[in-house]
Amino acid sequence: MRSVFSTSHPCGCRRGGSAILNVLAACSVLVVLVMPVMGERIAQSAEGLEARRSPAVRVFENARDAVVNISATQIVTMRDARGYGSMFDDMFDIPRRGQMRELRRESCGSGFVIHPDGYIVTNAHVVARTAERKAVFADGREFDADIIAFDTARDLAILKINPGSPLPTLPLGRSNDLMIGETVIAIGNPLGLQTTVTVGVVSALDRDLDFSNGVSLTGLVQTDASINPGNSGGPLLNVLGELIGINSAIRGDAQNIGFAIPVDELRKVLPDLLDVERRYGFVTGLRIGTVDEPRVIDVVDKSPADRAGVRPGDTLVSINGAPVREGVDFYIALIGRHPGEELQMTVQRQGRPVKVSMPIVERPRPDGNRLADARLGLTMYPLPPDLARQIGLRQQQGLLVTGVEPGSPADQLGIREEDVLVALARRYVGSMDSVGQVLDEVGGGSPIDVTVLRADRRGLIRLDGVLRTRE
């Protein structure tokens, strides 16, 4: 009987080893043949990936770190007894007289960085009637954001954060040479979906939108790049990655019809919104055009600019060695400057470069306490942090009203003790110095917008009104 088991024969072992060697040899040949193919495919894959990197991809990769999500806590709205209210009431469906809005209503929008120190542009309606705001970046970092200024008529606002290190910014392009059909890229946070990019074209130019309260936005850029709630305030970019518009509005009764404020409109108002000289407490006496080339429009007599030898008609070439390509560069270059510093400037005059050294001189500070008492009938001091938390504000802001003169403009408007004054003339105020500067500029006998916060049993409410200052 033959065993079902067998023993290995030495020759058999040699035959098995030979077979293995043959297989290994074949595999080696296969590897030699396949490796060039694989390398070629990897190279082709890398080339293909680069070929797929369209202008929109490159724009997004370069711009996303300068775009922020703005999350905000909206304020309760309430009209005072005289019916004063904001021009945004109709535009953004603010409740009518006697109605209330809960404080803790969360909203979102978009914005973008225009200066490394933390200056952010957004829409006014994104931050209007908000108590607190946070700017959230694509990498997850978030910062409390203060409102520096806003212009409701143009639907633009400037926020300030304190990032601790320089931030990436978006370059400003031009909107006066846009072409219908030109590719545009919108980046923002539609419906809270952070850092979303959509692509479209310029559908039309110079569109106007009218609202029921008489407010109009004019000269808008129409685009079919998808813009949804939450996109407001975000950038509209060209294929070079330059800002050409600020996404602002959509047609609720249609699809793919969005509107953006042209960047040239931002250029016009940016100096006033930044208000750098007042904010940092200095004067230059120099006014530069912001739409076209950086030409000197006006020089105040006996001002630092006048004494430095700057003349109307000069064109700025550089400031402290940095090139000045457009007028708005001058105002951005002033951010963070302080009295006592000097600006080394080169100007072009009659075709020749001229170097000037312009000192930054401290701005005289009006007495805010005296002006608030004389023109408004108010006494105030900065809101203490513990009281801010007590009334439900995570951010310290505004001035606590400690006294209201009977019969004064403030009293007639309905302002009370323990109200918190947060804005005058649509500028947010956090110190008596800022109050003094605003009242000094407005002058006596002039109407002025006033915004206060008031805590009551139903929560925190916001009151908007207009009063006339005393002479």
Sequence and secondary structure as in RCSB ss.txt:
>XXXX:A:sequence
MRSVFSTSHPCGCRRGGSAILNVLAACSVLVVLVMPVMGERIAQSAEGLEARRSPAVRVFENARDAVVNISATQI
VTMRDARGYGSMFDDMFDIPRRGQMRELRRESCGSGFVIHPDGYIVTNAHVVARTAERKAVFADGREFDADIIAF
DTARDLAILKINPGSPLPTLPLGRSNDLMIGETVIAIGNPLGLQTTVTVGVVSALDRDLDFSNGVSLTGLVQTDA
SINPGNSGGPLLNVLGELIGINSAIRGDAQNIGFAIPVDELRKVLPDLLDVERRYGFVTGLRIGTVDEPRVIDVV
DKSPADRAGVRPGDTLVSINGAPVREGVDFYIALIGRHPGEELQMTVQRQGRPVKVSMPIVERPRPDGNRLADAR
LGLTMYPLPPDLARQIGLRQQQGLLVTGVEPGSPADQLGIREEDVLVALARRYVGSMDSVGQVLDEVGGGSPIDV
TVLRADRRGLIRLDGVLRTRE
>XXXX:A:secstr
   S     HHHHHHHHHHHHHHHHHHHHHHHHHHHHHHHHHHHHHHHHHHH  HHHHHHHHHGGGEEEEEEEE 
EE   TT    THHHHTT   TT    S EEEEEEEEEEETTTEEEE HHHHTTEEEEEEE TTS EEE EEEEE
ETTTTEEEEE   SS      B  STT  TT EEEEEE GGG SSEEEEEEEEEEEEEEE TTS EEEEEEEE S
   TT TT EEE TTS EEEEEEEE TTSSS EEEEEHHHHHHHHHHHH HHHHHTEE  EEE SSSS BEEEE 
TTSHHHHHT  TT EEEEETTEE  SHHHHHHHTTT  TT EEEEEEEETTEEEEEEEE EE     HHHHIIII
I EEEEE  HHHHHHTT SS  SEEEEEE TTSHHHHHT  TT EEEEETTEE  SHHHHHHHHHHH TT EEEE
EEEEEETTEEEEEEEEEE   
